């Protein structure tokens, strides 16, 4: 196995992290946490995923929409809101998207933000081009085939789509909420702007063979909850250049090497927190020195910026559970060599999307 790089934010830097009962987010003394942005108006709520494009930050606000696009119970809303924030954290543009926005990613090649909606079914995809003329900014794509259609295709999982990552021009999407086994855990999507169709194929299966990242044993995956995903920067050392898929309820990460090459190798990393199996949501790696970490707190309806001595390859994860027991939400550091999670930012109400940006 590749030896992991000397790990991460040092223990000395982490000293002083406060407990989860704090009324506001608290980070170690070397780091500063500030409010970066909030909802653009009082009618908008539920921030979730976060992405960057052309130096601006984009956040998807879900407004209480159901996981299959059902109207919000209290407001009867059927549309989420994608908001673009400038450097100061002020909203500079916003787009109403029908459905529950769950995954977003900036695609520099398309000069667009890609957004998926409805993670449990009735799912589809949008591209948003902020610099295009108003009538050409938003394109709504239907999937072919739809993940919740009938049939035996590997991409017909019975579920929806969640997080999205663009790697080397390839669009990779989590195959969320599957109801059928032995199907795709992640999709490759090809967009046809003329027909507004996103053609799906399987990146790898939920029961594919993998190497266990701790023991080196050959194992069979049994993913039930593909959720977040990310591109691991080459500066990370261990798993650098890979595509990461988070099995949230499965309490593990899967790293895929060589996607699109015809020979994909997978590594499974089981996660642990204080000796217990742990589940996480977003996982992100710093690409360079001096980046800012952005943290979405859905419970507080805020996005925080965290500045401090981040180094290339530092990894953080939004925690939501330890085992099956509810756990105070926080952002933890991740040691990719051991799967160990260590408290980093506490006092959050509901940690969701993470982003390392300028």
Protein Blocks (a to p, Z undefined) as FASTA:
>chain_A
ZZdddehjafklmgopacfkbfbdcddfkbccddfbdcfbfkbghiabdcdeehiacddd
eklpafkopacfklopabdcdddddfkopafbdcddedjdfbdcddfklopacddehjlg
opacddddfkbcfklmpccddddddfkbgcjbfklnopacdddddeehiacdddehiabe
hiafbdcddddfklopacdddfbdfkbccddfklopacddddfbdcbdcdddfklopoih
iacdddfknopacddehihnlpacdddddddeehiacddfdddddfbghiacddddfkno
pacddddjddehiacdddfbehjbccddddddddfknopacdfbghiabdcbddddZZ
